[in-house]
Amino acid sequence: MTTLLDQTGYEQTKSKLHQLDARLAVIQQRTDLNAEHLHRVVASYQAMKKQYLEEIRLFEATRAKS
């Protein structure tokens, strides 16, 4: 279950999402990882990204209603 963010948490989550996107872009450019390891790392980052986006959307939807 997702916890509702407050304004500070929302800003921190947006920052974490931006940092995650940057790290993911770097990882996807790496050539020193074997294919299976790269796939697992990318899948893990995408799962985290999905969670962050869900939290952001929920905060924005709640805020729009008030």
Phi and psi in degrees as GROMACS dihedral restraints (atoms count N, CA, C in turn):
[ dihedral_restraints ]
;  ai    aj    ak    al  type     phi  dphi    fc
    3     4     5     6     1   -88.4    20    10
    4     5     6     7     1   133.1    20    10
    6     7     8     9     1   -84.8    20    10
    7     8     9    10     1   137.6    20    10
    9    10    11    12     1   -68.3    20    10
   10    11    12    13     1   136.7    20    10
   12    13    14    15     1   -84.8    20    10
   13    14    15    16     1   151.8    20    10
   15    16    17    18     1   -96.6    20    10
   16    17    18    19     1  -178.1    20    10
   18    19    20    21     1   -59.3    20    10
   19    20    21    22     1   -42.1    20    10
   21    22    23    24     1   -64.9    20    10
   22    23    24    25     1   -45.7    20    10
   24    25    26    27     1   -61.9    20    10
   25    26    27    28     1   -37.6    20    10
   27    28    29    30     1   -61.4    20    10
   28    29    30    31     1   -48.1    20    10
   30    31    32    33     1   -64.7    20    10
   31    32    33    34     1   -39.9    20    10
   33    34    35    36     1   -65.9    20    10
   34    35    36    37     1   -39.8    20    10
   36    37    38    39     1   -67.6    20    10
   37    38    39    40     1   -38.9    20    10
   39    40    41    42     1   -63.1    20    10
   40    41    42    43     1   -39.6    20    10
   42    43    44    45     1   -65.5    20    10
   43    44    45    46     1   -44.4    20    10
   45    46    47    48     1   -61.9    20    10
   46    47    48    49     1   -38.6    20    10
   48    49    50    51     1   -63.8    20    10
   49    50    51    52     1   -43.6    20    10
   51    52    53    54     1   -61.4    20    10
   52    53    54    55     1   -44.8    20    10
   54    55    56    57     1   -65.3    20    10
   55    56    57    58     1   -39.3    20    10
   57    58    59    60     1   -63.3    20    10
   58    59    60    61     1   -43.7    20    10
   60    61    62    63     1   -60.0    20    10
   61    62    63    64     1   -41.1    20    10
   63    64    65    66     1   -65.2    20    10
   64    65    66    67     1   -44.9    20    10
   66    67    68    69     1   -64.7    20    10
   67    68    69    70     1   -39.7    20    10
   69    70    71    72     1   -62.4    20    10
   70    71    72    73     1   -41.6    20    10
   72    73    74    75     1   -61.7    20    10
   73    74    75    76     1   -40.8    20    10
   75    76    77    78     1   -66.5    20    10
   76    77    78    79     1   -45.0    20    10
   78    79    80    81     1   -61.6    20    10
   79    80    81    82     1   -41.1    20    10
   81    82    83    84     1   -66.9    20    10
   82    83    84    85     1   -19.3    20    10
   84    85    86    87     1   -88.5    20    10
   85    86    87    88     1   -12.0    20    10
   87    88    89    90     1   -68.6    20    10
   88    89    90    91     1   142.2    20    10
   90    91    92    93     1  -114.6    20    10
   91    92    93    94     1    -1.8    20    10
   93    94    95    96     1   -90.8    20    10
   94    95    96    97     1     0.5    20    10
   96    97    98    99     1  -100.5    20    10
   97    98    99   100     1   142.2    20    10
   99   100   101   102     1   -73.0    20    10
  100   101   102   103     1   160.9    20    10
  102   103   104   105     1   -60.1    20    10
  103   104   105   106     1   -41.1    20    10
  105   106   107   108     1   -66.3    20    10
  106   107   108   109     1   -44.0    20    10
  108   109   110   111     1   -63.3    20    10
  109   110   111   112     1   -45.7    20    10
  111   112   113   114     1   -58.9    20    10
  112   113   114   115     1   -44.4    20    10
  114   115   116   117     1   -60.1    20    10
  115   116   117   118     1   -44.1    20    10
  117   118   119   120     1   -65.8    20    10
  118   119   120   121     1   -41.1    20    10
  120   121   122   123     1   -65.0    20    10
  121   122   123   124     1   -46.6    20    10
  123   124   125   126     1   -62.1    20    10
  124   125   126   127     1   -42.3    20    10
  126   127   128   129     1   -62.2    20    10
  127   128   129   130     1   -40.1    20    10
  129   130   131   132     1   -64.6    20    10
  130   131   132   133     1   -45.6    20    10
  132   133   134   135     1   -63.8    20    10
  133   134   135   136     1   -39.2    20    10
  135   136   137   138     1   -66.2    20    10
  136   137   138   139     1   -35.3    20    10
  138   139   140   141     1   -65.8    20    10
  139   140   141   142     1   -42.6    20    10
  141   142   143   144     1   -63.8    20    10
  142   143   144   145     1   -41.7    20    10
  144   145   146   147     1   -61.1    20    10
  145   146   147   148     1   -42.7    20    10
  147   148   149   150     1   -60.2    20    10
  148   149   150   151     1   -43.2    20    10
  150   151   152   153     1   -64.3    20    10
  151   152   153   154     1   -45.4    20    10
  153   154   155   156     1   -60.3    20    10
  154   155   156   157     1   -44.6    20    10
  156   157   158   159     1   -63.9    20    10
  157   158   159   160     1   -37.9    20    10
  159   160   161   162     1   -62.9    20    10
  160   161   162   163     1   -44.9    20    10
  162   163   164   165     1   -63.0    20    10
  163   164   165   166     1   -41.3    20    10
  165   166   167   168     1   -65.1    20    10
  166   167   168   169     1   -46.9    20    10
  168   169   170   171     1   -61.5    20    10
  169   170   171   172     1   -41.3    20    10
  171   172   173   174     1   -63.4    20    10
  172   173   174   175     1   -43.6    20    10
  174   175   176   177     1   -61.5    20    10
  175   176   177   178     1   -46.7    20    10
  177   178   179   180     1   -65.5    20    10
  178   179   180   181     1   -37.7    20    10
  180   181   182   183     1   -67.8    20    10
  181   182   183   184     1   -41.7    20    10
  183   184   185   186     1   -64.8    20    10
  184   185   186   187     1   -40.7    20    10
  186   187   188   189     1   -68.1    20    10
  187   188   189   190     1   -37.3    20    10
  189   190   191   192     1   -66.9    20    10
  190   191   192   193     1   -29.9    20    10
  192   193   194   195     1   -74.3    20    10
  193   194   195   196     1   -25.3    20    10
